[in-house]
Amino acid sequence: MPCIRLFFLPDSLVPNEGQHMDDAHLTAELSPVVEGLGLALVECRAQGVRGVLHVHVVVHRLGGVSIDDCAEVHRTIVPRLELLTGHRDINVEVSSPGISRKLKENREFPIFVGMKMKVMDMANEWKYGLLESADDEGIVLNVDGTNERLAYPEIRAARLDDT
């Protein structure tokens, strides 16, 4: 007989009014679900407001994310969120990263390999190029045909480039 395991967030992780949920835990729980749909989970935030749990999810796939993709992610993660949090009153917003998204964490770079971006280095100079690769140490940005390696501590800011 199969065993069904239910995972609940500890009470300290379920947000009350104005509090934020442990976004890292939520991301870890939802990432495999989203990846199973052929998308990458870029960002996941949750906050309790007036007794309602508001969850914002950003997903990406090279080639783009359609409205149908967002709807499928929504339908798939709502039951999971209800199990994780014990909340039944959940408002979930699913979106794509947008054409000029600011990258907020190092873990986002591998998601956007193959896309154009602009990166500000420690000298406050923007470098424009194609993100060739990203690993635990840093990125390789192809700038005008030359690959430039930048370690994460050398990056002040990074955005997807819509030009």
ZINOR-V330043 format. One record per run of one state. SS is the DSSP state (H for helix, E for strand, - for the rest). FROM is the first residue (numbers start at 1). TO is the last residue. If there is no record, write none. Layout:
# ZINOR-V330043
((SS,FROM,TO) (SS,FROM,TO))
This chain:
# ZINOR-V330043
((-,1,10) (H,11,13) (-,14,16) (E,17,17) (-,18,19) (E,20,20) (-,21,22) (H,23,35) (-,36,39) (E,40,49) (-,50,51) (E,52,60) (-,61,66) (H,67,85) (-,86,89) (E,90,96) (-,97,101) (E,102,102) (-,103,105) (H,106,112) (-,113,115) (E,116,121) (-,122,125) (E,126,134) (-,135,137) (E,138,143) (-,144,145) (E,146,151) (H,152,154) (E,155,160) (-,161,163))
